[in-house]
Amino acid sequence: MEALIPVINKLQDVFNTVGADIIQLPQIVVVGTQSSGKSSVLESLVGRDLLPRGTGVVTRRPLILQLVHVSPEDKRKTTGEENDPATWKNSRHLSKGVEAEEWGKFLHTKNKLYTDFDEIRQEIENETERISGNNKGVSPEPIHLKVFSPNVVNLTLVDLPGMTKVPVGDQPKDIELQIRELILRFISNPNSIILAVTAANTDMATSEALKISREVDPDGRRTLAVITKLDLMDAGTDAMDVLMGRVIPVKLGIIGVVNRLAIKIE
């Protein structure tokens, strides 16, 4: 399977260029409510803070995030296939005067390389507003980002807008329906793994992430549950039943995590 990742990444690049999804490719789709800790889970997989943060619907376009593992001493040739480690050589220079162990690259910015992850976050915000506007509406048009790092494994992740119930401020009246349809579009792919993120300080029986996952994966065969904020559970409650799968029936397992506080991130 490891050898197939570069091939899958190349196919995604081709489909993105021609604007068609001819084949439904394997990917991990992350779903959860706005306050579930979804962004922190994603950033823990990358090892970097790179996602926009704030209140309300922050993620307003799908972010297709391709993680590409590179060894610490290997860097990409200026001419070569970026998904194929065989075309990299011992050179720490990404371009003239630029040297880094980790970098990012957006599809929409062509060959520009980002070594500052704060700039990556800002570019995500700018590109989101360019298509979705500044009225907190959502768009199905994805942003494509590749992150090259010695600290990641080869994965393709999809970050989607957090589910919400009530439109706030300038949000469209049908914001709940828009987000729901967008999520279903991605998780309906039978080759996708659904990462259903739920906060431990909420009622698991009413988890929106698990509820929408069951619509397309009723047996939980391709659903992995992530329980966040274990440290914020009500006093006297026990996470053991949840983590052992006695409350949430999913086949791929359940992972418990403790998220960083917003003040620590800032």
Secondary structure as GFF3:
##gff-version 3
##sequence-region A 1 266
A	DSSP	alpha_helix	4	18	.	.	.	ID=ss1
A	DSSP	beta_strand	27	31	.	.	.	ID=ss2
A	DSSP	alpha_helix	38	46	.	.	.	ID=ss3
A	DSSP	beta_strand	63	69	.	.	.	ID=ss4
A	DSSP	three_ten_helix	85	87	.	.	.	ID=ss5
A	DSSP	beta_strand	93	95	.	.	.	ID=ss6
A	DSSP	beta_strand	98	99	.	.	.	ID=ss7
A	DSSP	beta_strand	103	106	.	.	.	ID=ss8
A	DSSP	alpha_helix	117	132	.	.	.	ID=ss9
A	DSSP	beta_strand	143	149	.	.	.	ID=ss10
A	DSSP	beta_strand	155	159	.	.	.	ID=ss11
A	DSSP	alpha_helix	175	187	.	.	.	ID=ss12
A	DSSP	beta_strand	192	199	.	.	.	ID=ss13
A	DSSP	three_ten_helix	204	206	.	.	.	ID=ss14
A	DSSP	alpha_helix	208	216	.	.	.	ID=ss15
A	DSSP	beta_strand	223	228	.	.	.	ID=ss16
A	DSSP	three_ten_helix	230	232	.	.	.	ID=ss17
A	DSSP	alpha_helix	240	243	.	.	.	ID=ss18
A	DSSP	beta_strand	254	256	.	.	.	ID=ss19
A	DSSP	alpha_helix	262	265	.	.	.	ID=ss20
###
